[in-house]
Amino acid sequence: MGRRRLAALRDILHSRYPQIDSRQIAMDCGIKSDWSQATSENRSLQAALRALTQLRDGPVPDIALQLGDQAQITDSGLLGYAVLTAPTVLQAARITSHALNQSNYLLRNKIVMSGEYARTVFTVAGTARSQSEQILEMSMIAVWRCIQAIIPSGRAVTPSYVTFNFPAPPYKDRFTELFACPVEFNSSHSVLAMPKSLVHVTIPSGNAELIRTFSSELKQLLGDGYRGNSITARVRRALIENPQSCAYSLEGTAKQLNIAPRSLRRYLSQNGHSFRQVCLEVRMQLAQQYLHSSNMPLKAIAYQLGYKHASNFNRAFCDYFGAPPETLRRRRQETNANSANFPK
């Protein structure tokens, strides 16, 4: 997350503000001169926030808003893939909310369904209170841009209202311009509200172009087994790129590929595979990536992979890998913790 923010901030400075000495800002904030990451003693996200603060207090007051406005769903890596392939906006929002709340990111949120609105309430972790305005400005517009990216109406849809729990800044008109809805300041909470009907909108399936541009986790997952014109590779790609349409079923996948189910079964058999085997491999590879690269709860992972019950997913995972999913996640977390604590 931090590296992506740094790269986006660098691009904004180079394209819009060439007169600003971005190298000096990088030096002041503990960022490498090419803005690829923070220097060894600093975390990239913290370095990005320091740069935002320096710019916000100096030459570019609305820099956090500009950075949030540049957000892409692909910025979130495998979590973005989960959002894009979720069945509804509400499920996508719940996945994102849980991931934020379980991560080391400085923002927390919760979804409140009340009256005619679905309200997402944002709070900043206590350790980042001094930078809360920058974090909220950047994150709330970024969340909205990602919502717009996954629904059919796109930028045409607007929030019902937005509130911030800090005083109106001099550039308050920019908020109304970017959100295209009423924006209030000095409220008790920072809230992004939308019509309740919007969260039940079905996310269109099969946005293969976006999926193919996802982060390295998904690209590595696709690998050689997902390339070429063999029937097995085509089935794997269909399951990855159109999970809702395929529904992890022979009939759904055959329809997606415009092949009769019996013919698909026969073609796979001629290549030494069964649909059940290929489908299981794709599900387990995705499950492994989710466990390694996201904070999604096991129940949400099971749901994403087409399992109606988490117990069925747990059983399939254990049979495939020889250990339950929570064990794999715990081992990965322990490995990461040990790596972080290893003296350099």
C-alpha positions as CSV (number, residue, x, y, z in Angstrom):
1,M,0.0,0.0,0.0
2,G,2.7,2.4,1.0
3,R,4.8,1.8,-2.2
4,R,1.7,2.4,-4.4
5,R,1.0,5.6,-2.6
6,L,4.5,6.8,-3.1
7,A,4.5,5.9,-6.8
8,A,1.1,7.7,-7.3
9,L,2.4,10.8,-5.3
10,R,5.5,10.9,-7.5
11,D,3.5,10.8,-10.7
12,I,1.2,13.7,-9.5
13,L,4.2,15.8,-8.6
14,H,6.1,15.1,-11.9
15,S,3.0,15.6,-14.1
16,R,1.3,18.5,-12.3
17,Y,4.0,20.3,-10.3
18,P,7.3,20.1,-12.1
19,Q,8.4,23.3,-10.3
20,I,8.4,21.5,-6.9
21,D,11.7,19.9,-5.9
22,S,10.4,16.3,-5.4
23,R,13.9,15.0,-4.7
24,Q,14.3,17.4,-1.8
25,I,10.9,16.3,-0.4
26,A,12.0,12.7,-0.8
27,M,15.2,13.4,1.1
28,D,13.3,15.3,3.9
29,C,10.7,12.5,4.3
30,G,13.0,9.4,4.2
31,I,12.0,8.4,0.7
32,K,14.4,7.0,-2.0
33,S,15.2,9.6,-4.7
34,D,13.1,7.6,-7.3
35,W,10.2,7.4,-4.9
36,S,10.1,3.6,-5.2
37,Q,10.0,3.1,-1.4
38,A,11.1,4.5,1.9
39,T,14.7,4.3,3.1
40,S,15.6,1.2,5.1
41,E,14.7,2.8,8.5
42,N,11.3,4.0,7.5
43,R,8.1,2.4,6.4
44,S,6.7,3.5,3.0
45,L,3.2,4.4,4.2
46,Q,4.6,6.5,7.0
47,A,7.0,8.2,4.6
48,A,4.2,8.9,2.1
49,L,2.1,10.5,4.9
50,R,5.1,12.7,5.9
51,A,5.4,13.8,2.3
52,L,1.6,14.5,2.2
53,T,1.9,16.6,5.3
54,Q,4.8,18.7,4.0
55,L,3.0,19.3,0.7
56,R,-0.3,20.0,2.4
57,D,1.2,22.5,4.7
58,G,3.1,24.1,1.8
59,P,2.6,24.3,-1.9
60,V,-0.3,21.8,-2.5
61,P,-3.0,22.1,0.2
62,D,-5.3,19.6,-1.5
63,I,-2.6,17.0,-2.3
64,A,-4.3,14.2,-0.2
65,L,-7.5,14.7,-2.1
66,Q,-5.6,14.6,-5.4
67,L,-3.9,11.4,-4.3
68,G,-7.1,9.7,-3.3
69,D,-8.7,10.7,-6.6
70,Q,-6.1,8.8,-8.4
71,A,-6.9,5.5,-6.6
72,Q,-7.4,2.4,-8.7
73,I,-9.0,-0.8,-7.6
74,T,-5.8,-2.6,-8.7
75,D,-3.9,-0.7,-6.0
76,S,-5.2,-3.2,-3.5
77,G,-3.6,-6.2,-5.1
78,L,-5.3,-9.5,-4.4
79,L,-7.9,-7.8,-2.2
80,G,-8.9,-5.8,-5.2
81,Y,-9.4,-9.0,-7.1
82,A,-11.7,-10.3,-4.3
83,V,-13.7,-7.0,-4.5
84,L,-14.0,-7.2,-8.3
85,T,-15.2,-10.8,-8.2
86,A,-17.6,-10.4,-5.2
87,P,-21.3,-10.8,-6.0
88,T,-22.5,-7.5,-4.7
89,V,-21.2,-4.1,-3.5
90,L,-22.2,-5.0,0.1
91,Q,-20.0,-8.1,0.0
92,A,-17.2,-6.2,-1.5
93,A,-17.5,-3.5,1.2
94,R,-17.5,-6.1,4.0
95,I,-14.4,-7.7,2.6
96,T,-12.6,-4.4,2.4
97,S,-13.8,-3.3,5.8
98,H,-12.6,-6.5,7.5
99,A,-9.2,-6.3,5.7
100,L,-8.7,-2.7,6.8
101,N,-9.6,-3.5,10.4
102,Q,-7.3,-6.5,10.6
103,S,-4.3,-4.9,9.0
104,N,-1.7,-2.5,10.1
105,Y,-3.2,0.3,8.0
106,L,-4.0,3.4,9.9
107,L,-7.7,3.6,8.9
108,R,-10.7,1.7,10.4
109,N,-14.2,1.6,9.2
110,K,-17.6,0.0,9.8
111,I,-20.7,-0.4,7.7
112,V,-24.0,0.7,9.2
113,M,-27.3,0.0,7.5
114,S,-29.9,2.4,8.8
115,G,-33.0,3.9,7.2
116,E,-32.5,4.6,3.5
117,Y,-28.7,4.8,3.7
118,A,-25.7,2.5,3.9
119,R,-23.2,4.5,5.9
120,T,-19.5,3.7,6.1
121,V,-18.0,5.3,9.2
122,F,-14.3,6.0,9.1
123,T,-11.9,6.4,12.1
124,V,-8.2,6.9,12.2
125,A,-6.0,4.8,14.5
126,G,-4.8,6.6,17.6
127,T,-1.1,6.5,16.5
128,A,-2.0,8.6,13.5
129,R,-4.3,11.2,14.9
130,S,-1.9,14.0,14.0
131,Q,-2.3,13.0,10.4
132,S,-6.0,12.1,10.5
133,E,-7.1,14.8,8.1
134,Q,-4.8,13.7,5.4
135,I,-5.6,10.1,5.9
136,L,-9.4,10.7,5.8
137,E,-9.2,13.0,2.8
138,M,-7.1,10.5,0.8
139,S,-8.9,7.3,1.9
140,M,-12.5,8.4,1.7
141,I,-12.3,9.6,-1.9
142,A,-10.2,6.6,-2.8
143,V,-12.9,4.2,-1.4
144,W,-15.5,6.0,-3.4
145,R,-13.5,5.8,-6.6
146,C,-13.1,2.1,-6.1
147,I,-16.8,1.7,-5.6
148,Q,-17.5,3.6,-8.8
149,A,-15.0,1.3,-10.6
150,I,-17.0,-1.9,-9.8
151,I,-20.6,-0.8,-10.5
152,P,-22.2,-0.5,-13.9
153,S,-23.1,3.2,-13.6
154,G,-19.5,4.1,-12.8
155,R,-18.7,7.8,-12.2
156,A,-22.4,8.7,-12.9
157,V,-23.3,7.5,-9.4
158,T,-22.7,9.8,-6.4
159,P,-22.8,9.4,-2.6
160,S,-25.9,10.6,-0.8
161,Y,-23.7,12.8,1.5
162,V,-20.3,12.9,3.0
163,T,-19.2,14.3,6.4
164,F,-15.8,14.9,8.0
165,N,-15.0,15.3,11.7
166,F,-12.6,18.2,11.2
167,P,-13.0,21.9,10.3
168,A,-13.5,22.9,6.6
169,P,-10.2,23.6,5.0
170,P,-9.6,26.6,2.6
171,Y,-10.1,24.2,-0.4
172,K,-13.5,22.9,0.8
173,D,-15.0,23.4,-2.6
174,R,-12.7,20.6,-4.0
175,F,-14.6,18.1,-1.8
176,T,-17.9,19.0,-3.4
177,E,-16.3,18.9,-6.8
178,L,-14.8,15.4,-6.3
179,F,-17.6,13.7,-4.4
180,A,-20.4,15.5,-6.4
181,C,-22.7,15.5,-3.4
182,P,-23.3,17.6,-0.2
183,V,-20.1,17.6,2.0
184,E,-20.2,18.8,5.6
185,F,-17.4,19.5,8.1
186,N,-17.1,19.6,11.9
187,S,-19.4,16.6,12.1
188,S,-19.2,14.1,14.9
189,H,-18.1,11.3,12.5
190,S,-16.4,11.0,9.1
191,V,-19.0,9.2,7.0
192,L,-19.5,8.2,3.4
193,A,-23.2,7.5,2.9
194,M,-24.9,6.0,-0.2
195,P,-28.4,4.8,-1.0
196,K,-29.0,1.4,0.6
197,S,-30.2,0.1,-2.8
198,L,-26.7,0.7,-4.2
199,V,-25.0,-1.8,-1.9
200,H,-27.2,-4.6,-3.3
201,V,-26.1,-3.9,-6.9
202,T,-24.6,-6.9,-8.6
203,I,-21.0,-6.4,-9.6
204,P,-20.6,-7.2,-13.3
205,S,-18.7,-10.4,-13.9
206,G,-15.9,-10.9,-16.4
207,N,-13.9,-7.7,-16.3
208,A,-11.0,-9.6,-17.6
209,E,-9.0,-6.5,-18.6
210,L,-8.9,-5.3,-15.0
211,I,-8.2,-8.7,-13.6
212,R,-5.3,-9.2,-15.9
213,T,-3.7,-5.9,-14.7
214,F,-3.8,-6.9,-11.1
215,S,-0.8,-7.0,-8.8
216,S,2.1,-9.5,-8.9
217,E,0.3,-12.0,-6.6
218,L,-2.4,-12.7,-9.2
219,K,0.0,-12.6,-12.1
220,Q,2.2,-15.2,-10.4
221,L,-0.9,-17.3,-9.7
222,L,-1.9,-17.4,-13.3
223,G,1.6,-18.7,-14.3
224,D,2.2,-21.1,-17.2
225,G,-0.8,-23.3,-16.4
226,Y,-3.1,-20.4,-17.3
227,R,-1.4,-19.5,-20.6
228,G,-1.9,-21.0,-24.1
229,N,-4.9,-22.3,-26.0
230,S,-5.3,-25.8,-24.4
231,I,-8.7,-26.6,-23.1
232,T,-7.3,-26.9,-19.5
233,A,-5.7,-23.4,-19.7
234,R,-9.0,-21.9,-21.1
235,V,-11.0,-23.5,-18.2
236,R,-8.5,-22.1,-15.7
237,R,-8.7,-18.6,-17.2
238,A,-12.5,-18.7,-17.3
239,L,-12.7,-19.7,-13.6
240,I,-10.3,-16.8,-12.7
241,E,-11.8,-14.2,-14.9
242,N,-15.5,-15.0,-14.6
243,P,-16.0,-16.8,-11.3
244,Q,-19.6,-15.5,-10.9
245,S,-20.6,-16.7,-14.4
246,C,-18.8,-20.0,-14.1
247,A,-20.0,-20.5,-10.5
248,Y,-17.2,-23.2,-10.2
249,S,-19.5,-25.6,-12.1
250,L,-19.1,-27.6,-15.3
251,E,-22.4,-26.2,-16.7
252,G,-21.5,-22.6,-15.9
253,T,-18.0,-22.9,-17.2
254,A,-19.1,-24.6,-20.4
255,K,-21.6,-21.9,-21.0
256,Q,-18.9,-19.2,-20.5
257,L,-16.7,-21.0,-23.0
258,N,-19.6,-21.6,-25.4
259,I,-19.1,-25.4,-25.3
260,A,-21.6,-28.1,-24.5
261,P,-21.0,-29.5,-21.0
262,R,-20.5,-33.1,-22.3
263,S,-18.0,-31.8,-24.9
264,L,-16.1,-29.9,-22.3
265,R,-15.9,-33.0,-20.1
266,R,-14.7,-35.0,-23.0
267,Y,-12.1,-32.4,-24.1
268,L,-10.6,-32.2,-20.6
269,S,-10.5,-36.0,-20.3
270,Q,-8.6,-36.2,-23.6
271,N,-6.0,-33.8,-22.0
272,G,-5.8,-36.0,-18.9
273,H,-7.9,-33.9,-16.6
274,S,-11.3,-33.8,-15.1
275,F,-13.3,-30.6,-14.5
276,R,-13.5,-31.4,-10.8
277,Q,-9.7,-31.6,-10.6
278,V,-9.1,-28.4,-12.5
279,C,-11.7,-26.5,-10.5
280,L,-10.3,-27.7,-7.2
281,E,-6.8,-26.6,-8.3
282,V,-7.9,-23.1,-9.1
283,R,-9.9,-22.8,-5.9
284,M,-7.0,-24.0,-3.8
285,Q,-4.5,-21.8,-5.5
286,L,-6.7,-18.8,-5.0
287,A,-7.3,-19.8,-1.4
288,Q,-3.6,-20.0,-0.7
289,Q,-3.1,-16.6,-2.2
290,Y,-5.9,-15.1,-0.1
291,L,-4.5,-16.6,3.0
292,H,-1.0,-15.3,2.2
293,S,-1.8,-11.9,0.9
294,S,-5.0,-10.7,2.6
295,N,-6.7,-10.5,5.9
296,M,-10.0,-11.9,4.6
297,P,-11.7,-14.1,7.2
298,L,-12.0,-17.8,6.3
299,K,-15.8,-17.6,5.9
300,A,-15.4,-14.8,3.3
301,I,-12.7,-16.8,1.4
302,A,-15.0,-19.8,1.3
303,Y,-17.8,-17.6,0.0
304,Q,-15.6,-16.1,-2.6
305,L,-14.6,-19.5,-3.9
306,G,-18.2,-20.7,-4.2
307,Y,-18.5,-22.8,-1.1
308,K,-21.9,-22.5,0.6
309,H,-20.4,-23.5,4.0
310,A,-17.1,-22.7,5.5
311,S,-16.8,-26.3,6.8
312,N,-16.8,-27.6,3.2
313,F,-14.0,-25.2,2.3
314,N,-12.0,-26.2,5.3
315,R,-12.4,-29.9,4.5
316,A,-11.3,-29.4,0.9
317,F,-8.4,-27.3,1.8
318,C,-7.2,-29.7,4.4
319,D,-7.4,-32.6,2.0
320,Y,-5.5,-30.7,-0.6
321,F,-2.7,-29.2,1.5
322,G,-2.6,-31.6,4.4
323,A,-3.4,-28.9,6.9
324,P,-6.4,-26.6,7.7
325,P,-6.4,-23.0,6.3
326,E,-5.9,-21.3,9.7
327,T,-2.7,-23.3,10.2
328,L,-1.3,-22.1,6.8
329,R,-2.2,-18.5,7.7
330,R,-0.6,-18.8,11.2
331,R,2.6,-20.2,9.7
332,R,2.8,-17.4,7.2
333,Q,2.2,-14.8,9.9
334,E,4.9,-16.4,12.1
335,T,7.3,-16.4,9.1
336,N,6.6,-12.8,8.4
337,A,7.1,-11.8,12.1
338,N,10.4,-13.7,12.3
339,S,11.6,-12.0,9.1
340,A,10.7,-8.6,10.4
341,N,12.5,-9.2,13.7
342,F,15.6,-10.6,12.1
343,P,18.6,-8.3,12.8
344,K,19.9,-6.5,9.6
